[in-house]
Amino acid sequence: MKVAAVVPHWNRRDLLQTLLANLAKQTRPFDEIIVVDNGSTDDSAVVAAQAGANVIRLERNLGFAAAVNRGIEASHADWIAILNNDVTLAADWLATLLATVEKDVKNGNAWFATGKTLRASDPSRIDGAFDAISRGACACRCGSGKPDGPFWDQSRRIRMAPMTAALFQRPLFEEIGFLDESFESYLEDADFGLRCAIAGCWGVYVPTALAYHQGSSTWGQWNKYSVRLIARNQVLLTAKHFGGLPRWPIMAGQLLWGLLALCHGCAGAYLQGKMAGMRVARSIPAQRPLSENIQALVEESEKTILEVQLQTGFDRYWRAYFWLQGL
């Protein structure tokens, strides 16, 4: 069994250098490390090549989704680990995930896996465990900002994995398709997770596989560029998958997210993103024949978000969202 690490990267050679040194310390080594350089203006590509990585150089920044796709296409491994350039993996991260998925694959239960990712700046808090999505077409990085604790030490089957640090069977991309490059960056993993759920492809959350994430290292937290893309891609998700679903949760979820953007001084970027999303969405065919299936999947996913909030404390956004839903 061969495993490849695919690292989409843009500038910040310091992050890449640290990650490549970290990957070399895995107790179960990666068979291949592929760095997809998204048109960096520093010497990141040279650094990666000197470290022995297979470097794919793109002429310009095509976004996270395109970079990941180019990396997957270049690999012949059985498993693909998709890694952000600002993560640090525990030495047994890959070995722990493989030990779990190898067992579950035999039972037909695991197409992908992710571990517990902690904040690098404060390892007592979760950066992200697994993903879910609401009926409002807003994704939830379950655990983000929460104190680590017993709830996050329970393994579970999951529908969606954050692509901060996750492991996927290579054939899954042939079954589901590659990441949708129209998303560029942000929420492409939510779209991919929804497609996995539609196809009945499950994953596993393995809390003993630890990673540490700096987060927002490229653009910064609540950067206007990021807000614009997220707001845009919420529209794309809605157009692609939520065509037959009730309108009220979508309006409530995305308007509340806009209020958050306003509070962080990003109202203009939010509105620009929504307008850009509406322009792009005209060319996206809705999955209307699957609307009943989507509705059941999204309702199940929203119940997961509610469970997490009830068990670990409500964030302001989700408290307001569920209050508007009468829950």
Buried (B, 14 or more C-beta within 10 A) or exposed (E): EEBBBBBBBBBBBBBBBBBBEBBEEBEBBBBBBBBBBBBBEBEBBEBBBEBEBBBBBBEEBBBBBBBBBBBBEBBEBEBBBBBBBBBBBBEBBBBBBBBBBEEBBEEEBBBBBBBBBBBBEEEEBBBBBBBBBBBBBBBBBBBBBBEBEEBBEEBEEBBBBBBBBBBBBBEBBEEBEBBBBBBBBBBBBBBBBBBBBBEEBBBBBBBBBBBBBBBEBBBEEBBBBBBBBBBBBBBBBBBBBBBBBEEEBBEBBBEBBBBBBEEBEBBEBBBBBBEBBBEBBEEBEBBEEBBEBBBEBBEEBBEBBBEBBEEBEBBEBBEBBBEBBEE
